[in-house]
Amino acid sequence: MDTIQQLDREYIASTYGRFPVTLVSGKGSLAKDEQGKRYIDFGAGIAVNTFGYCDTVWQEAVKSQLDALQHTSNLYYTAPCSALAAELCRRTGMKKVFFSNSGAEANECAIKAARKYGAEHHGRDAYWIITLKNSFHGRTLTTLAATGQDHFHELFQPLTPGFLYAEPEDLEGLTELTASHKVCGILIECIQGEGGVNALSRDFVQGIAKLCREKDILLLCDEVQAGNGRSGQLYSYMNDDVTPDVATTAKGLGGGLPIGVTMLGEKVQDIFHPGDNGSTFGGNPVVCAGALSVLKRLDDDFLAEVRAKSDYLFRAFSKAPGVKQVTGMGLMIGVEPEKGSAAELAGRCLERGLLVLTAGQNRLRLLPALNIPDSLLQEGTEILKEVLAD
């Protein structure tokens, strides 16, 4: 009989460089493979499993809704969809929500909102959107175009036109782009994830927000990876004391099921009309029930615990042997090794029973479940410190 890995290689498109391990079960921050080997998970499904594997509260919310109604389409109303939208708006001050299935779709919706706003308020040639170099906004043709990394632009030309790229922390250069082009939106990740786990400075983010207000440009914040408590605040822009016109999120809100969310602020709360956008599965009642159970637990006391775990990790790695630099915020941390490649080091961690991720600029990326027990956080930290010091 073919093994799982053999079947994968034969029948699944070769789009992933998988680690040589087959995970079969998990609970909390521990996973097991086919041989029963135990792994401490510092990746959380790339920031998806907010409360780890098989969280009982999330499971009960999902199972209860699954027993009642698994899908209806958006031609009808359902309680979980409406309740989740209301809770998101209550917690953020945003006005309306569009549900989809992924971060890329959420960002596509944000781009649509910005371009429609630009056309209606500044003319049809006001379609340019500025993003930052080293950003990552998704894998559709349009969100690849929005991504500020040349590598992604080389693969699938021609990409959607209308995007400009500014250097992070260069407010003057960004401002010049708004003077030379009719810009409708500026799309940023307050913490760049795939591009290297780099947190933008508070002054830079606030400078962008001020520029947007002065020029009537929409501020779009991509919270796909950094949102839902990952930064130590509910959404990472809250660390910088700004209010975006549009915020997108996905990943950790779903807790393990696919979701995308585009939150619309006052300026654009009524930008869309029936037929302007849509999604067959967006707002699915089972997914929304699980997401609501995640969101309601991300209260102030819990977020304080996330910040405490973050402080522990920053202290542990900042002066550790073999560590060149520690970046990021909250439980979204990048560790740059002094020697060796991040991919090689991640493989060595795997051998030692620790799951870690990588990111651009040769960084190891740490995204543990937000409720990871302190004992496992410490055990995983010691494994990684030993690997880095070898």
Protein Blocks (a to p, Z undefined) as FASTA:
>chain_A
ZZfklmmmmmgccfbccdfbddfbdehjbccdfkopacddfklnnomlmnoghifklmmm
mmmmmmmogbgbjmbccfklmmmmmmmmmmnopabdcddfbfklmmmmmmmmmmmmmmmm
nojklmbccddehiafbjbfklmmmpccfklmmmmcccdehiacddehilklmmmmmmmp
ccfbdcddfbafklnopacdfklmmmmmmmmmmnopacdddfklmgghlnopablklmno
pacfbdcdefjlnoopacddddddfklmmmpcghjaccfkgopaklmmmmmmmmmmmcfk
lmmmmmmmmmmmmmmmmmgghiabdcdehjbdcdddfbdcfklmmmmmmmnopacdddeh
hiacddddfklcfklmmmmmmmmmmmmmZZ
